[in-house]
Structures are given as C-alpha cells and as structure tokens.
Amino acid sequence: MAIYLPELAAHDVAFPSLHRALHQPDGLLAMGGDLSVPRLISAYSQAIFPWFSHGDPILWWSPSVRAVFAPCSLTLNRSLRKQLARYQFSFTVNQAFDRVISQCAAPRAKQPGSWILPEMQQAYIALHQQGYAHSIEVWQQAELVGGLYGVQIGSLFCGESMFNLKPDTAKLALVMLQQHLQQLADGWIDCQLPNPFLLQLGATPMTRDNYVALLQQQAVRILPAQHWHSRQLHLNSHG
C-alpha cells in the first residue's frame, strides 16, 4: 500500500505536527531535508529523530512508544560488579567521540548492515563539535572496549547507539552516563525504541504524549558546558 509522507523543505527546519505520524510503520513522520545541526536540534527538541538505510531518503520518526530510563534506574548488579573488578575498566566523557560512533557503525554479528551511514556519522560529529552530542567511553588500559553516544537536549540525554568489545561494556557505559547526568540533573535517558535488551536493563516504555511532556520539562534545564568537558570519570561501584 502506498503511503504519503510530507517532504521537508530545504530552506527551513520545521517539521509536521506529531499527530501526523503514521501508525504503520509506527512513527514515520516525514522525509527529506538534510542532517544539518539546526535541523537535527529542531528534530530532537520535538521528539523526532532520523533513521534510514542506504539508498533511502532521509526518514524522520516519532514513535508512539519510547524506551526511557528513569532516574536511578540503572545500577550495578552483581554480574556488572564482577566484570568491573575483573577487567579494571576506566571511563571517560567526550574523549573519543569519533571512534565511538565509528565502532557503533561497525558490522555486527546477525546484523547485515548499519543505519549509521557515513553521512549520519558526519552529522553527529558536527553536533558534537558544536556541543550538542556527547560520548561515554569505556577503556581497558589504552584500549577502547565500549561506549555510547547521543544528543543532549537540556538535561535529557537522547541515546543513539552503543557498542561492546568486552562483555557488558555497553551496560557499564549506560550506568556511567546516568551517574554523570545525576551529578547535576535528574538523569533521564531516552533510548528511542523499546527492545528486549533495553527492557531487561530497566527501560520503561513511555507513550509519545508522556515523552513529549518529559522532553519539554527537561529541555529548559540546561546543563553547563563544562559538565561535558573531555575528562576521566569515576564510576560509583556502589551505585
């Protein structure tokens, strides 16, 4: 069945109203436009994100249900504590953003391709360079073994992707991210679409309307730029 999608204009960064998002496929809202910093910030500020495959136009989504980590929902269980003690991992913020996004885009088992296309990588690197996108890195000595990246809207972190090269390093990066956020904010993390992995970790499904209300509340609580200065972080192993 053919579907109609509004095509975004090249000369402005406006989006259609969220009530126009399709039910099937869920949340598909618009196509076209570009991946410029102003358009991406406009999108994330309205509960919209880009997601498309090679050969597709840019597609913009606002799903009916989001996966969200509430404050204090990410903690170190016994298994994670054992991994932390065994491998002696260390953590940094914004120390290797380009490498993190490259690893997130790398081929994975049982996954033939990646939606983090070169143009997406360049777009989020530009967001990072302008202070909107951030990464958490997990290291084993000098080796980058895990991490995540996403976009900060006020005090809400909109997670994009994460990776493991050692067991559980993506989970540990998420715990570190929430601890880092909670130094100055509530610690809300949006992970876009629910999946079994996120739900097992404690993510909560949230309707679009409730997510928009949360986003509007958190967007006005701006974290100071120095909170994201590149440096080492210390994971509270009792958290």
C-alpha positions as CSV (number, residue, x, y, z in Angstrom):
1,M,0.0,0.0,0.0
2,A,1.4,3.4,-1.0
3,I,1.8,5.9,1.8
4,Y,2.1,9.7,1.7
5,L,4.9,11.4,3.5
6,P,5.4,15.2,3.8
7,E,8.7,16.2,2.2
8,L,10.7,18.7,4.3
9,A,11.6,22.0,2.7
10,A,15.3,22.7,2.1
11,H,15.1,26.3,3.3
12,D,13.7,25.8,6.8
13,V,13.9,23.3,9.7
14,A,10.2,23.0,10.5
15,F,8.5,19.6,10.9
16,P,4.9,18.4,10.6
17,S,2.9,18.1,13.7
18,L,3.5,14.8,15.6
19,H,-0.2,13.8,15.2
20,R,0.6,13.2,11.5
21,A,3.0,10.4,12.3
22,L,1.9,7.1,10.7
23,H,0.6,4.2,12.6
24,Q,2.2,1.8,10.1
25,P,5.2,1.9,10.1
26,D,4.8,3.3,13.5
27,G,6.1,6.9,14.0
28,L,7.2,7.6,10.4
29,L,6.6,11.4,10.1
30,A,8.4,12.9,7.1
31,M,11.1,12.5,4.6
32,G,13.9,14.6,3.0
33,G,15.5,17.8,4.3
34,D,19.1,17.4,5.5
35,L,21.2,16.4,8.5
36,S,22.3,20.0,9.4
37,V,22.9,20.9,13.0
38,P,19.9,23.3,13.2
39,R,17.6,20.7,11.7
40,L,18.8,17.9,14.0
41,I,18.4,20.1,17.1
42,S,14.9,21.1,15.9
43,A,14.0,17.4,15.5
44,Y,15.3,16.2,18.8
45,S,13.6,19.2,20.6
46,Q,10.3,18.0,19.1
47,A,10.7,14.2,19.9
48,I,11.8,13.4,16.3
49,F,14.9,11.6,15.1
50,P,16.3,10.5,11.7
51,W,16.6,6.8,10.9
52,F,17.1,5.4,7.4
53,S,19.0,2.8,5.4
54,H,21.4,3.0,2.5
55,G,19.5,4.0,-0.7
56,D,16.6,5.5,1.2
57,P,15.8,9.2,1.5
58,I,16.3,10.7,5.0
59,L,13.4,9.5,7.1
60,W,12.2,11.2,10.3
61,W,10.4,9.3,13.1
62,S,8.5,9.9,16.3
63,P,7.3,6.5,17.5
64,S,4.2,6.1,19.6
65,V,6.1,4.4,22.4
66,R,9.6,5.3,23.6
67,A,12.1,3.4,25.7
68,V,13.2,5.7,28.6
69,F,15.5,5.1,31.6
70,A,14.0,6.9,34.6
71,P,16.3,8.5,37.3
72,C,18.3,5.9,39.3
73,S,17.0,3.0,37.2
74,L,20.5,2.0,36.0
75,T,22.5,0.3,38.7
76,L,25.4,-2.2,39.0
77,N,24.1,-5.7,39.7
78,R,26.4,-8.5,40.9
79,S,27.4,-9.5,37.4
80,L,28.4,-6.0,36.4
81,R,30.4,-5.5,39.5
82,K,32.3,-8.7,38.8
83,Q,33.0,-7.6,35.2
84,L,34.2,-4.2,36.5
85,A,36.6,-5.9,39.1
86,R,37.8,-8.5,36.6
87,Y,38.7,-6.2,33.7
88,Q,39.6,-3.0,35.6
89,F,37.7,-0.8,33.2
90,S,38.0,3.0,33.3
91,F,35.6,5.6,31.9
92,T,35.9,9.0,30.1
93,V,33.5,11.5,28.6
94,N,34.0,13.0,25.2
95,Q,37.5,11.7,24.8
96,A,37.0,9.7,21.6
97,F,33.6,10.7,20.1
98,D,34.7,9.9,16.5
99,R,35.9,6.5,17.5
100,V,32.8,5.7,19.4
101,I,30.5,6.5,16.6
102,S,32.7,4.5,14.2
103,Q,32.6,1.5,16.4
104,C,28.8,1.8,16.8
105,A,28.6,1.8,12.9
106,A,30.8,-1.2,12.5
107,P,29.3,-4.5,11.3
108,R,27.9,-6.8,14.0
109,A,27.0,-10.5,14.1
110,K,23.5,-11.3,12.8
111,Q,23.2,-7.7,11.5
112,P,24.0,-7.3,7.8
113,G,24.3,-3.6,7.7
114,S,24.3,-0.4,9.8
115,W,21.9,2.6,9.7
116,I,24.8,4.7,11.0
117,L,25.8,5.6,7.5
118,P,28.8,7.9,6.7
119,E,26.5,10.9,6.3
120,M,25.0,10.2,9.7
121,Q,28.4,9.9,11.3
122,Q,29.5,13.2,9.9
123,A,26.2,14.8,11.1
124,Y,26.7,13.7,14.7
125,I,30.3,14.6,14.7
126,A,29.2,18.1,13.7
127,L,26.7,18.1,16.6
128,H,29.5,17.0,18.9
129,Q,31.8,19.8,17.7
130,Q,29.1,22.3,18.4
131,G,28.5,20.9,21.9
132,Y,25.2,19.1,21.4
133,A,26.3,15.4,21.1
134,H,28.4,13.5,23.7
135,S,30.1,10.2,24.2
136,I,30.9,8.0,27.1
137,E,33.9,5.7,26.6
138,V,34.9,2.5,28.4
139,W,38.6,1.6,28.4
140,Q,40.8,-1.3,29.3
141,Q,44.1,0.3,29.8
142,A,44.6,2.2,26.5
143,E,42.1,0.1,24.5
144,L,38.6,1.4,23.7
145,V,36.3,-1.5,24.6
146,G,32.9,0.0,24.8
147,G,30.9,3.2,24.7
148,L,27.8,5.1,23.6
149,Y,26.9,8.4,22.1
150,G,23.8,10.6,21.9
151,V,22.3,14.1,21.9
152,Q,21.7,16.3,24.9
153,I,18.5,18.4,24.9
154,G,18.5,20.4,28.1
155,S,19.0,17.8,30.8
156,L,17.6,14.9,28.8
157,F,20.1,12.6,27.1
158,C,18.8,11.1,23.8
159,G,20.9,8.0,23.3
160,E,21.7,7.0,19.8
161,S,23.8,3.8,19.8
162,M,26.3,1.9,21.9
163,F,28.8,-0.9,21.4
164,N,30.7,-3.7,23.3
165,L,34.1,-5.1,22.6
166,K,34.3,-6.7,26.0
167,P,31.4,-8.2,27.9
168,D,28.9,-5.8,29.3
169,T,30.8,-2.6,28.5
170,A,27.7,-1.0,26.8
171,K,25.8,-1.6,30.0
172,L,28.5,-0.1,32.1
173,A,28.6,2.9,29.8
174,L,24.9,3.4,30.4
175,V,25.3,3.2,34.2
176,M,28.2,5.7,33.9
177,L,26.2,8.0,31.8
178,Q,23.3,8.1,34.3
179,Q,25.7,8.7,37.2
180,H,27.3,11.5,35.2
181,L,23.9,13.1,34.4
182,Q,22.7,12.8,38.0
183,Q,25.6,14.9,39.3
184,L,23.6,18.0,38.0
185,A,20.3,16.7,36.7
186,D,17.6,14.0,37.2
187,G,19.3,11.5,34.9
188,W,16.6,10.8,32.3
189,I,17.9,8.9,29.2
190,D,15.8,8.3,26.1
191,C,16.8,5.2,24.1
192,Q,14.2,5.7,21.3
193,L,12.6,2.3,20.5
194,P,11.9,-0.4,23.2
195,N,13.7,-3.7,22.6
196,P,14.3,-6.8,24.9
197,F,17.9,-5.7,25.7
198,L,16.8,-2.2,27.0
199,L,13.7,-3.5,28.8
200,Q,15.9,-6.1,30.6
201,L,18.2,-3.3,31.7
202,G,15.2,-1.5,33.2
203,A,14.0,0.8,30.5
204,T,10.4,1.9,30.8
205,P,8.0,2.2,27.8
206,M,6.6,5.7,27.6
207,T,3.8,7.0,25.3
208,R,4.6,9.7,22.8
209,D,2.5,12.2,24.7
210,N,4.2,11.5,28.0
211,Y,7.6,11.6,26.4
212,V,6.8,15.0,24.8
213,A,5.8,16.3,28.3
214,L,9.0,15.0,29.8
215,L,11.1,16.4,26.9
216,Q,9.5,19.9,27.4
217,Q,10.2,19.7,31.1
218,Q,13.8,18.7,30.7
219,A,14.6,20.9,27.8
220,V,14.6,24.1,29.9
221,R,17.1,22.6,32.4
222,I,20.3,23.4,30.7
223,L,23.5,21.6,31.9
224,P,26.6,23.8,31.9
225,A,29.0,23.2,29.0
226,Q,31.9,22.3,31.4
227,H,29.9,19.2,32.5
228,W,30.8,17.7,29.2
229,H,34.5,18.7,29.0
230,S,36.6,15.8,28.0
231,R,38.0,14.0,31.1
232,Q,38.1,10.8,33.1
233,L,35.0,9.8,35.0
234,H,34.7,7.6,38.1
235,L,32.0,5.0,38.3
236,N,30.5,4.6,41.8
237,S,30.6,0.9,42.1
238,H,28.0,1.0,44.9
239,G,25.5,2.7,42.5
